[in-house]
């Protein structure tokens, strides 16, 4: 039994691709698998039965809160089946996670190979000390076995067990958008990112042929799909692989549009031929982390990207691949950030839209401390959560940094709300419900006025909208 934690009826749930990978691995060994997506199913009405184990995947924040909520419920129904936690947060803090009363075993890192060995050991009642890649409690002491092996990404089945999910209930699927994964990891050192610890700054990609075969399978099985979204952290690490994929899309006459994550320092180095190839192969969107317009803050977080590279990148897209839209996310609230730093970010955002009017900004989001290198250098005003329950209370994008004054934190939240309403991507708006679109159109006009005049005072209308959004997501 595999569980994706979240609030029941949460808005805009995405397909839990990671659980499909784990389910495929277990099915290969002959296990029967069920998936509970708590966002779509009321777990209180879900028949828990007597599984070999319950696998719960979660990231830092609210997912932990709902994972614990389900684990407590499960224990009232079944007192023997092990609760196995995996995913980003348990991997980064395995000992702390394993010490919780509602965690029996932690799977560290990639789970496909580890979960096979674990399922066999549990089924055959074998000792766990021979299962690589897990941590678990032994009489009050956390035992950590040797790391598990990384899977050959090309060995993952193309035909994932999509039958375990009700795909038609996911808004992205209904709108014709489908998620895949073509690679894992990232070789860069961004200090706020999980990758430097989770993947240890390593990157691996599926072969170009494997990616093309997977896309062809999806398009054939689901004729309504017209947009493919790789969920990779960094698709473009291997430029030659991307060229092969693009040329394969053209040669096979695969009819779809696609988007991917990229880095500004990559794009700034690309030539005209490569960008024209991306456009010809159906790329319509590239997503970037801009983070800050302040060079000082960029150095602090080890982003290794300059403002000049950002401007060069959007300019190249405007000149050589005008149908590809750059989407950029930004960050605020870092320790030591000043109003001058914020103004540099504001000005850079405007400059990018001047250079390329198609530039879309996701918004300026407050930095939220997650297990990552930067967290080790935060000011003493911040005390990291010490338990799984405390980590479950971390509010993503709604953090109140204690190293800033209350007045400054209020301003940062106002800036975040204004930019999210002023720049929310138009392509995403079309996928949302009628009520959302009507509310957005109203708030968008006010937010754009505020942005143009740098007026972030008393954004009552945005605070109400923010409260509604937090309520829907389960923060309140």
N, C-alpha and C positions, 0 to 999 in steps of 0.2 A: 504494500500500500504506500503510494507516494503522495505527498501533500505539498501544495503550494499555498502558503499562508497569506491571508489578506482579509479585508473587511467584506462581508457579504454584501453584494450589490454595489461594490465600489465602482466608480466611473472608469470607463475606458481600460478594462483589463487586457493585457497582452497575452498571447499564447505562451505558456510556460515551456519554452523549447528545451531548457536544461533537463526537465523531467522526462521529456520524450527520449532524450539521449540515454538517460538511465534506464527507462523502461525498455528500450530496444536492447540494451545490453543484458538485462535480466531475461527477456523473452528468448534471447539466443541460448540461454542455459535451461530453457524449459519452464521457467517460473511464470505463473499467472500474475498479472499486474493490474492494479486499479489506480486511478489518479483522482484525487480530490482537489479541486480548485476552489478554495474557500471563498473566492470572490464571486463565483457563480453558483455554488452549492452551499446550502445551510448545513454545516457539519453536524448540527444537533439532530438532523434527520438522515444522516448518512450511516449506513450499516457498517460498523467497524469490523465485525467478524473476528477471526483469529489469524492474522497474517504472520508470516515468518518474521517480519519487522515492519515498522512504520518509518519511512524515509521523509524527512522534512528539510527542504532547502530554503535558505533565507539569507538576505543581506542585512546590513546594520539598519536599525530603525524600527519602523512599525511592523515589518514582517516578523520580527522577533516577538513583538507583543502578541500578535495573532497566532504565531506558532506555539507559544506557551499556553495560550488560551485553549488551543486544540489539544495540546499534550495533556493538560489537566483533565479535559473532558474524556480523552481516550483512556486515561488511567482509571476513570470511574467505570468504564465499560470493559476494560481488559487490563489485567494487572501483570501479565507475563510477557507479552510481545515487546521486544526491545524498541526504544525510541532512538532512531539513528538520525543525527543532524549532519547536514553538509551544506556546501555553498560557500560564499565569500566570507561571511562573518565567522562561522565556526572554524574555517581554515585559518583565518588570521589570528584568532584567539582560541585555540583548541582546548588548552587546559582550563581556562576560565569557563568555557562553554560546557566541557565535560563534567565540571564540578556541580552543575545544576541538578537538582533532584529529578527534573523531567527530561534529562538527557542521559542515555545509557552509553551511546557510542558516538564519536565524532569521526566523520570521513573527511580527511584533509586533501584539498586540491581536487584534481579531476577524479570523478567518481566512477567512470564506466568500468574500468578494470577492477578497482577496489571492491565495488559493490558485488561483483560476481563472486569473488573469493569470500566476502563476508556472508553473502546469502548461503553459500555452500557450507561454510563453517557453522552457521546457526542451524541450518537444516539437519546437518549430520552431528550436531552437538559436539563439535571439535573445539579445542582451545583457541582463543582469539590471538594468542601471541604470534601465530604464524601468518596473520593477515596483515599485509603491509598497508600503510597509509591510514591507520586508524589510531585514535586515542580513546581511552576509556578508564573508568574508575575501578580500581581493585582495592577493596577494603580501605577506602578513604585516600588512596594515593592514585594520582593520574598516571597511567602507563601510556607511553607514546611509542608505538612501533615504528620501524623504519619507513621512510617515505615510499609511496606507491610509484609505479612506473607510469610514464606518460603514454597515452594511447596514440596509435597511428591514426591520424584524422581521416585518412582515406579509407580506413577499415570500418568506420561508422556506417551502418546501413543507410542507403539512400531512402529506402521506404520506411520512414519512421512510423511508429504506431499511432498515427493520427486518429485512428478509430477510438482511442482511449479518451478523446476529448470531444466535446460538442462544439466543433469549430464555428458553426453558424452563430454561436452566442458571443463570439469575440468581435467587437466593432471593426477592428482593422481587417479581419478576414471578410466580413460582410461588405466592406468598402472596396475590396479587391486588393488588399495589401497583405503580403506574406513575408514572414521572417525566416531567414536562414542564417547559418554560421559558416563562413569560409575560412576562418583562421582563429587562433587564440593567442592572447598575450600582446605585448608591445615592448619594444626594446628600449624605450625612453624612460627618463627618470623623474617624471612629474611627481613632486613630493606629496601631493594630495591624493594621488591615485592608488588604488589597491594593487595595481599590476606589479609594482616593484617588489611587493611582498608575496602576492599570490602566485604570479608567474615568474618571479625573480628576473624581471626584465628580459624574458625570453619570448620569442615569437615563433609560431609554427603555422603553416598554412596548408589547406587542402590543395592538391594539384589542380591545375586549371581544368583538366579533363573531368576530374571528379566534381568540381563546382558546376561545370556546364551540364553534366549528366543529371545532377540534382535539380538544377533549374528546369531542365527539359521534363523531368519526371513530374515536378510540381505543376507546371503549366499544362501538362497533359491530363493530370488527375483532377485539377481544379481550374476549369476553363474560365471561371470568373476572375481569376487573378491577373492583374495587369501592372502591379508594382511589386518589386522584390526588394526587401529591406535586409541587408546583412547586418547582424547585431554585433559584428566584430568591433573590438576596441580600435583597431587600426588596420584597415583593409590594404593600405598602399605600401606596406613595408617592402614588399618585393615588386618593384615596378615591372619587371619582365613578366611575372605571373599575371599581373593586371592586364598587360598588353595581350597575353595569350587568351585570357578570359574574354576581353573585349572583341578580339578578332574572331574567337569562337562563336560569340553571340551573333556576330554579323554573318559568318559563314554558315551557321546552322539556321539562320533566319528566325531566331527566337524573338517573338514579338512581346516585349514588355519594357517598362521603365524601371530604373533602379536608383537607389541612393546609397551612400556609404560614408563612413567616418574617415577623415583625412587630417593631415597636419599642415599648417601654413608654411613651415619651412620646406616641406616636400613640394607643395604646389608652386611655391616661388621658384623652384629649380626646374619645373617641367617646361618642355618646349611646346611649340604650336602644334606639331604633329600629334603628340601624345594627348593633348587636351581635345583636339578635334576627333581623335579616335574614341575618347570617352563619350563625347557627345553623340557621335555616330552610332555607338553601341547602346544608346538609350539612357545614359546617365543624365538625370535631371536635377540632382541635388547632392552637394557635398557638405558634410557637417564638420565643424571645427570647434575647438576650444580656444577662444581668444584670451579668456581669463582676466587680463588687466591691460590697460594702456600704459601703466607705469612700469618702466624698465626696472626700477628698483624692486617692485613686487614680483615681477617676472623672474628675476634672479633668485629671489627668496624661495620661490616654489619650484625652482629648477625646470621651468617650462621650456627654456631654450628656443624661444621664438621671439622675434622682434616685431615692433610696430611696422617697420618698413616691409618686412616679409608679408605681413597681413595685407597691407595696401597693394603690394605687388601681386599677391595671389588673386584678390578680387578683381584687380585690373586685368590680369591675364584672362580670367573667365569672361569678363565683359567683352574683351577684344577678340578672343579666339574660340570661345565656347559659350556664346550668350544665352543658350537655353538652359545651362546648368546654373542653378541658384546656390549661392553660398549661404549656409545657415550657421550662425555663430552663437555660442553661449559664453557668458561672462560671470565673473565672481567678485564679491565684495566682502568686507568684514574681516579681512585678514589682520593679524596683529600688526600694529604700527601703521595701518592705512590712514591716510589723511584726506581732507577734502580736495587737496591738490591732486592726489592720486586718482580720486574719483573723477575729477574734471578731465584728467588726461584720458580716462576710459571713455567718458561721454564724448569728448572731442574725436577720439579715434573711431568710435561707432558712427558718428555723423560723417566723418571723412570717408569711411568705407562705403557708405551709401551714396556719397557724392561721386566716388570713383566708379561704383557699380550699383546703380539704383535697384538691382534685384537682390542686393544683400539683405538677408533676413536675420534679425536678432531674436534668439529665444528669450532673452531677458538677462538681467543681472541678478544672480542668485547668491544668497548669503552662504559663505563658507560654513560647512558643517563638519566638525571634527569626526572623522572615521579612523579606524586603525590604519595608519599610513605613516610614512617617515615624518611628515610635517607635524603630526600630532605630538611627536617626542620633543618638539621645540616650542610648544605653545607656552604662553606666560603662566606663571603660577596661579593666576586667578582661575584658571580652568583645571578642574579635577576630573580626569577621565572616569567614565562609569566603571564600577568594579564588579558588577554582576550582570547576568544576562537580562534580568528584569530592568536594570537601569539603562542598558543599551536599547531596550525596546521602547524607551520613552524619548529617544533622540528623534527630534522632528526635522526631517530633511527639508532644507530650504527655509525653515522657520526657526533656526537656531538663534539664541540671543547671546552673542559673544560677550563674555564677562570682562574682557580686556578693553571694551569700549564703554563710554558713558551711556546712561539710559537714553539721553536725548539723541546721541549718535545712532544708537541701535534702532530707535524709532524712525530716524531718517533713512537708515539702510533698508528697513522693511518697506517704507514708502517707496523708495527707489525701485526695489524689487517688484512691488505690485504695479507701479506705473509702467515699467519696462515690459513686464509680462503682458499687460493689456495693450500697450502701444505697439508691440512687435510680434505678437503671437502669430506663428506661421500660418499664412492663408491656406496652404494645402491641408493643414491639420484641422482648421475650422470646418472645412467641408465634410469631415468625417464625424463631426459631433452632432448631437441632437438639435432640434429646432429651438428649444428653450436656451441652450448654450449659445447658439449663433445669435439669437436676438439680444441676449444679455451682453454678449461680447461686442456687437456692433455699437451698442449704446456706450459701453465703458471705453471702447477703443477711441472714440472721438474725444472724450475727456482726457484720456491718458496721453494722446498725441499732443493736445494743447499743453498739458503739464510738462511733457518732455521738451517741447520747443521753447518753453519759457523757463525751463529748469525749476519748475514750481512743484516741490514735493511736500508742501505744508498741508496738514489736515486733509489727507485724501480719504474722506469719510466713505465715498462711494466705493473706493477700492478696498477699504477695510471690510466693508460689508461683503463684497465679493470674495475676499480672501477668507473670511469666516465661513462662508457657505462652502468654499472649496475644501477647507480643512475639515469641516464637519463631514462632507461627503467621503473624504479619504480616511476618516477615522482618527484624526488628530485630536478631536474634541469629543 
